């Protein structure tokens, strides 16, 4: 049989079962380069789709992102057919008024928003809402039941970790109808943030529902014992994404199992390694930059010695050249 010529009738017909479709074209379809509204930390499309896939998002599900940002994870979940909603403490990003992140874009367009992104991909009917809310102070009814929670909590590196500051006293002020109040914020500790996240998930996920989230860690500190855990959530997947030579983040997938969601001792996580993550991140960054600088200086010294051995001289402009021959007198 000539492989270069197709026969008029097939010699053999094979039948198989279609197990799944790759859908890799969706990565390009929701590319950040062509998306209407993006933020400083918009999630990579491929990672967004992987998170929705690991959360087992399907048609008709209700999916929530408590740290929604620019809504990249909502886009991925909506492409899987889920109804999506989210919340964030940042007023500017929720309303599409934050500083533009695209090169050469000075101001945002009037219609930039999370809803505009879903409309761009034909998923506007799956958009429920996005709210401005402090996750440390739950505004949700205990009766709400979620199919999945997918989120990327802030680590304090590119986005601040903030919560509304709690005060035991109030100043005596005269409030008027047109008075504008901006509540003061305080740092939202990572350990407390993940405690709130896991307890919220344990309370509001359906049995078998999944929480998929990222967890930052320095590579030298990592071991399975530092991961956040809850008695009502079973950790079923844990993978690494390297961020630099010394830091990474773990993609964690939890599944809701039967248990007492009101147990205050249900959450477990050693706080010592996590609490000072931001400070230690920048310390390691300074050490890494210092090491790179030392390597560059050492390389320059090697180049300088090699140039001198070849008879070159350093010119006023800092470059090394062979000396020009002097003309005969």
C-alpha positions as CSV (number, residue, x, y, z in Angstrom):
1,X,0.0,0.0,0.0
2,X,1.4,3.4,-1.0
3,X,1.2,5.7,2.0
4,X,1.2,8.7,-0.4
5,X,-2.1,7.7,-2.0
6,X,-5.4,7.5,-0.2
7,X,-7.5,4.4,-1.3
8,X,-11.0,4.9,-2.5
9,X,-12.3,2.4,0.1
10,X,-10.8,2.1,3.6
11,X,-9.0,-1.2,4.3
12,X,-10.0,-1.2,7.9
13,X,-12.3,0.8,10.2
14,X,-11.6,1.3,13.9
15,X,-14.0,2.5,16.5
16,X,-13.1,3.9,19.9
17,X,-14.6,5.7,22.9
18,X,-14.1,9.4,23.1
19,X,-12.9,9.9,26.7
20,X,-12.3,13.7,26.7
21,X,-11.4,16.7,24.6
22,X,-8.3,18.7,25.2
23,X,-9.9,22.1,24.6
24,X,-6.4,23.7,24.4
25,X,-7.9,26.3,22.0
26,X,-9.6,27.9,25.1
27,X,-6.2,29.0,26.3
28,X,-5.8,31.3,23.3
29,X,-9.5,32.2,23.3
30,X,-9.3,33.8,26.7
31,X,-5.8,35.2,26.3
32,X,-4.9,38.2,28.5
33,X,-3.5,39.9,25.5
34,X,-7.0,40.3,24.0
35,X,-9.0,40.6,27.2
36,X,-11.0,43.7,27.8
37,X,-10.1,44.2,31.5
38,X,-7.0,42.9,33.3
39,X,-5.3,43.8,36.5
40,X,-1.8,43.7,38.0
41,X,-2.2,40.1,39.1
42,X,-4.6,38.6,36.5
43,X,-4.2,34.8,36.5
44,X,-2.7,33.2,33.4
45,X,-5.5,31.6,31.3
46,X,-4.0,28.1,31.3
47,X,-3.7,28.2,35.1
48,X,-7.3,29.6,35.4
49,X,-8.6,26.7,33.3
50,X,-6.6,24.1,35.3
51,X,-8.1,25.5,38.5
52,X,-11.6,25.3,37.1
53,X,-10.9,21.8,35.9
54,X,-9.5,20.6,39.3
55,X,-12.6,22.1,41.0
56,X,-14.8,19.9,38.7
57,X,-16.7,22.9,37.5
58,X,-19.6,21.9,35.2
59,X,-22.8,23.4,33.7
60,X,-25.1,25.0,36.2
61,X,-22.6,25.0,39.1
62,X,-22.4,28.0,41.5
63,X,-18.7,29.1,41.8
64,X,-17.4,31.8,44.1
65,X,-14.0,33.7,44.3
66,X,-13.6,35.6,47.6
67,X,-10.5,37.5,46.3
68,X,-11.8,38.1,42.8
69,X,-9.5,40.9,41.6
70,X,-10.0,41.4,37.9
71,X,-12.1,38.2,37.7
72,X,-9.8,35.9,35.7
73,X,-10.9,32.8,37.6
74,X,-14.6,33.7,37.0
75,X,-13.9,33.8,33.3
76,X,-12.5,30.3,33.3
77,X,-15.4,28.9,35.5
78,X,-17.9,30.6,33.2
79,X,-16.3,29.0,30.2
80,X,-17.1,25.6,31.9
81,X,-20.8,26.7,32.2
82,X,-20.9,27.7,35.8
83,X,-22.7,30.7,37.3
84,X,-20.0,32.9,38.9
85,X,-19.8,35.6,41.5
86,X,-17.0,37.1,43.6
87,X,-16.0,39.7,46.2
88,X,-12.9,41.9,46.9
89,X,-12.0,44.5,49.4
90,X,-10.4,46.7,46.7
91,X,-13.0,49.3,45.5
92,X,-10.9,50.4,42.6
93,X,-10.3,47.0,40.9
94,X,-14.0,45.9,41.4
95,X,-15.2,49.1,39.6
96,X,-12.5,48.9,36.9
97,X,-10.9,52.2,38.1
98,X,-7.5,50.9,39.2
99,X,-4.3,52.0,37.4
100,X,-4.0,50.4,34.0
101,X,-1.4,47.6,33.7
102,X,-1.0,47.6,29.9
103,X,2.0,49.3,28.3
104,X,1.2,52.8,27.0
105,X,-2.3,52.8,28.5
106,X,-2.7,55.9,30.6
107,X,-6.3,55.6,31.7
108,X,-8.8,52.8,31.6
109,X,-11.7,52.8,29.2
110,X,-15.2,53.6,30.6
111,X,-16.6,50.1,30.1
112,X,-13.7,48.0,31.6
113,X,-15.1,45.7,34.2
114,X,-15.4,42.0,35.1
115,X,-18.8,41.9,33.5
116,X,-17.3,43.3,30.3
117,X,-14.9,40.3,30.3
118,X,-17.7,37.8,30.5
119,X,-19.7,39.6,27.9
120,X,-16.6,39.5,25.6
121,X,-16.6,35.7,25.8
122,X,-20.4,35.3,25.5
123,X,-20.8,34.3,29.2
124,X,-22.7,37.4,30.5
125,X,-25.8,35.3,31.3
126,X,-23.6,33.3,33.8
127,X,-22.5,36.5,35.7
128,X,-24.2,36.8,39.1
129,X,-22.4,39.8,40.7
130,X,-19.2,41.0,42.3
131,X,-19.3,42.8,45.6
132,X,-16.9,44.9,47.7
133,X,-16.5,43.0,50.9
134,X,-13.9,42.3,53.6
135,X,-13.5,38.5,53.7
136,X,-12.5,38.6,57.3
137,X,-16.0,39.8,58.2
138,X,-18.4,37.4,56.5
139,X,-21.5,39.0,54.9
140,X,-23.0,35.7,53.7
141,X,-26.0,33.8,54.9
142,X,-25.2,30.4,56.5
143,X,-27.8,28.9,54.1
144,X,-25.8,29.6,50.9
145,X,-24.4,26.4,49.4
146,X,-21.6,26.5,46.8
147,X,-20.4,23.9,44.3
148,X,-16.9,25.2,44.1
149,X,-14.6,28.0,45.4
150,X,-11.6,28.9,43.3
151,X,-9.3,31.7,44.4
152,X,-5.8,33.2,44.5
153,X,-5.5,35.0,47.9
154,X,-3.1,38.0,48.0
155,X,0.3,37.3,49.5
156,X,1.4,40.9,50.2
157,X,4.0,40.9,47.3
158,X,2.2,42.4,44.2
159,X,-1.1,43.0,46.0
160,X,-1.6,44.1,49.6
161,X,-3.2,41.8,52.2
162,X,-5.8,44.1,53.9
163,X,-8.8,43.9,56.1
164,X,-11.0,46.5,57.7
165,X,-9.4,47.6,61.0
166,X,-11.4,46.7,64.1
167,X,-11.7,49.3,66.7
168,X,-13.2,49.0,70.2
169,X,-14.1,52.6,70.3
170,X,-15.7,55.2,67.9
171,X,-14.9,58.8,67.6
172,X,-17.7,61.2,68.3
173,X,-18.4,62.8,65.0
174,X,-21.4,64.5,63.3
175,X,-22.4,62.6,60.2
176,X,-24.3,64.2,57.4
177,X,-26.1,62.6,54.4
178,X,-23.3,63.5,52.0
179,X,-20.5,62.5,54.2
180,X,-18.0,60.0,52.7
181,X,-16.4,57.5,55.0
182,X,-13.3,55.5,54.0
183,X,-12.7,52.8,56.6
184,X,-9.1,52.3,57.7
185,X,-7.4,49.0,57.0
186,X,-4.9,46.9,58.7
187,X,-2.7,43.9,57.5
188,X,-4.5,40.7,57.0
189,X,-2.2,38.0,58.3
190,X,-1.7,35.0,56.0
191,X,-2.4,32.5,58.7
192,X,-5.7,34.2,59.6
193,X,-6.6,34.6,55.9
194,X,-6.3,30.9,55.2
195,X,-8.1,30.0,58.4
196,X,-11.0,32.2,57.3
197,X,-10.8,30.7,53.8
198,X,-10.9,27.0,54.9
199,X,-13.6,27.6,57.6
200,X,-15.7,29.5,55.0
201,X,-15.3,26.6,52.5
202,X,-16.1,24.0,55.1
203,X,-19.3,25.8,56.0
204,X,-20.6,26.7,52.5
205,X,-19.3,24.0,50.2
206,X,-21.7,21.1,49.4
207,X,-20.5,17.6,50.3
208,X,-18.0,16.7,47.6
209,X,-17.6,20.4,46.6
210,X,-14.1,21.6,46.1
211,X,-11.8,24.5,47.1
212,X,-8.9,25.2,44.8
213,X,-6.5,27.9,45.9
214,X,-2.8,29.0,45.8
215,X,-0.5,28.9,48.8
216,X,2.8,30.8,48.8
217,X,5.9,29.3,50.4
218,X,9.7,29.6,50.3
219,X,11.2,26.5,48.8
220,X,13.6,25.8,51.7
221,X,10.7,26.0,54.1
222,X,8.3,23.6,52.3
223,X,7.1,20.4,53.7
224,X,3.6,18.9,53.7
225,X,3.1,19.7,57.4
226,X,3.0,23.5,56.8
227,X,0.0,23.3,54.5
228,X,-3.3,24.6,55.9
229,X,-5.8,21.9,56.8
230,X,-9.3,21.5,58.1
231,X,-11.1,18.5,59.5
232,X,-14.0,19.0,57.0
233,X,-11.7,19.3,54.0
234,X,-9.6,16.6,52.5
235,X,-6.5,17.6,50.6
236,X,-6.6,15.6,47.4
237,X,-4.1,17.5,45.2
238,X,-0.9,19.5,45.8
239,X,1.3,20.8,43.0
240,X,4.1,23.3,42.7
241,X,4.6,26.3,40.5
242,X,8.2,27.8,40.8
243,X,8.2,31.6,41.0
244,X,11.9,32.1,41.4
245,X,15.0,30.2,42.6
246,X,13.9,30.5,46.2
247,X,10.1,30.9,46.2
248,X,7.1,29.0,44.8
249,X,3.4,28.6,45.3
250,X,1.4,25.4,45.8
251,X,-1.9,24.8,44.0
252,X,-4.0,23.1,46.6
253,X,-7.3,21.2,46.0
254,X,-9.6,20.3,48.9
255,X,-12.8,18.3,48.9
256,X,-15.6,18.7,51.4
257,X,-16.1,15.7,53.6
258,X,-18.6,15.1,56.5
259,X,-17.7,16.7,59.8
260,X,-18.5,19.4,62.4
261,X,-18.1,22.7,60.6
262,X,-18.6,24.6,63.9
263,X,-15.5,23.0,65.5
264,X,-13.2,26.0,66.3
265,X,-10.2,23.6,66.4
266,X,-10.9,22.2,63.0
267,X,-8.2,24.4,61.3
268,X,-4.6,23.5,61.5
269,X,-1.5,25.3,60.1
270,X,1.9,26.2,61.7
271,X,1.8,30.0,61.6
272,X,5.6,30.6,62.2
273,X,6.6,29.8,58.7
274,X,3.8,31.6,57.0
275,X,3.3,34.8,59.0
276,X,6.6,36.5,58.0
277,X,6.4,35.3,54.4
278,X,6.5,38.7,52.8
279,X,9.5,39.9,54.9
280,X,11.4,36.7,54.3
281,X,10.6,36.9,50.6
282,X,12.2,40.3,50.3
283,X,15.2,39.2,52.4
284,X,15.8,36.3,50.1
285,X,15.3,38.6,47.1
286,X,18.0,40.9,48.5
287,X,20.4,38.0,49.1
288,X,19.7,36.7,45.6
289,X,20.3,40.1,44.0
290,X,23.5,40.5,46.0
291,X,24.7,37.1,44.8
292,X,24.0,38.1,41.2
293,X,25.8,41.4,41.7
294,X,28.8,39.5,43.0
295,X,28.8,37.2,40.0
296,X,28.6,40.2,37.6
297,X,31.5,41.9,39.4
298,X,33.6,38.7,39.3
299,X,32.8,38.3,35.6
300,X,33.8,41.9,34.9
301,X,37.1,41.3,36.7
302,X,37.8,38.2,34.5
303,X,37.1,40.1,31.4
304,X,39.3,43.0,32.5
305,X,42.3,40.7,33.2
306,X,41.8,38.9,29.9
307,X,41.8,42.3,28.1
308,X,45.0,43.4,29.8
309,X,46.7,40.2,28.9
310,X,45.9,40.7,25.3
311,X,47.4,44.2,25.4
312,X,44.2,46.2,25.5
313,X,43.9,49.5,27.5
314,X,40.9,51.0,29.1
315,X,39.8,54.1,27.3
316,X,38.1,57.2,28.8
317,X,34.7,55.9,27.7
318,X,35.2,52.8,29.8
319,X,35.7,50.4,26.9
320,X,38.8,48.3,26.4
321,X,40.7,48.8,23.1
322,X,44.1,48.1,21.6
323,X,46.3,51.3,21.8
324,X,46.7,53.1,18.6
325,X,50.2,53.0,17.0
326,X,52.1,56.3,17.4
327,X,53.0,57.9,14.1
328,X,56.8,58.2,13.3
329,X,58.3,61.5,14.2
